[in-house]
Amino acid sequence: MTKAKKKTNSSAIQRRLIPSYIFLVIVCIISVFPIYWMLTAATNTSFEVSTGKIWFGSNAIVNFQGLLKASIGSGAPLGKIMWNSFKYAGVQTLLCIFTCSLAGFGFELYHDKRKDRLFAFLLLAMMIPGVATLIPLFRMMSQFHLLSTVAAFILPGISTPFMIMMFRQNSRNFPVDIMEAARIDGLSEWAIFYRMYMPVMKSTYAAAAVITFMNAWNAYMWPRAVMSDNSAMTMQMLVANLSNGYSVDYGVLMMGVLFCSLPTMIIFFVLQKQFAEGITGAVK
């Protein structure tokens, strides 16, 4: 009788979970459908996209050739534009995670009341929209003659309050006893940071790298403002050019969107486990 009751209870529980499973399936379909539609639209003609065709077509090569022609018409070949995006986003990501991790390390593990007040001031900067700082930053870059350079793209993003806060919060899980033991063994503070803090906080670094790279890769307004040279164009600027004009080739446009989306999708899927651990504050 006990086994029969257990089977009955488990069957009842499974029946109660059916609506939850149905809801999750519907949410997954809604979430994945835009990606699927982007893939199919990149293989169809402009007319087929505008009529709502959601199946794969045979126009992928033509759309890719159109994207190549559009990139050359914008002032730079597609390979150069992709390289610009990777270069800008990669350099900004490396500098951002280094400076922000160093700041979070110092704020948490060497904190005092003055540092806490400074950190509170930094958090206030998160409330200022990026558009409000666009003109002052542009004037600054212009005065230093940095327009259309890598420095103009990456300097505003090498340190952000959110990244500093993220590293500081996750640093609270860092074992302080290891630092004390390292100091006794004669390690300097820089050696502790490089040889102990960074390996232990690798999940946080992975999460910060994913977030920073995605933000830098998807940036449009700031590069548009400071990158006046066509040879410095990024993929986001190219896609924006594809959508301008009196007639838009939606097949070519979606092929450009696909090229914009693939790098961030690949990086996220490769680092998704470390990203989840870093967001939840896991330390290994």
Secondary structure as UniProt FT lines:
FT   HELIX           2..41
FT   TURN            42..43
FT   HELIX           46..50
FT   TURN            51..52
FT   HELIX           60..74
FT   HELIX           78..109
FT   HELIX           113..125
FT   TURN            126..127
FT   HELIX           130..133
FT   HELIX           134..143
FT   TURN            144..145
FT   TURN            147..148
FT   HELIX           150..154
FT   HELIX           155..157
FT   HELIX           161..171
FT   TURN            172..173
FT   HELIX           176..184
FT   TURN            185..186
FT   HELIX           189..192
FT   HELIX           193..197
FT   HELIX           198..200
FT   HELIX           202..217
FT   HELIX           221..226
FT   HELIX           230..232
FT   HELIX           235..242
FT   HELIX           250..270
FT   HELIX           272..279
FT   TURN            280..281
//
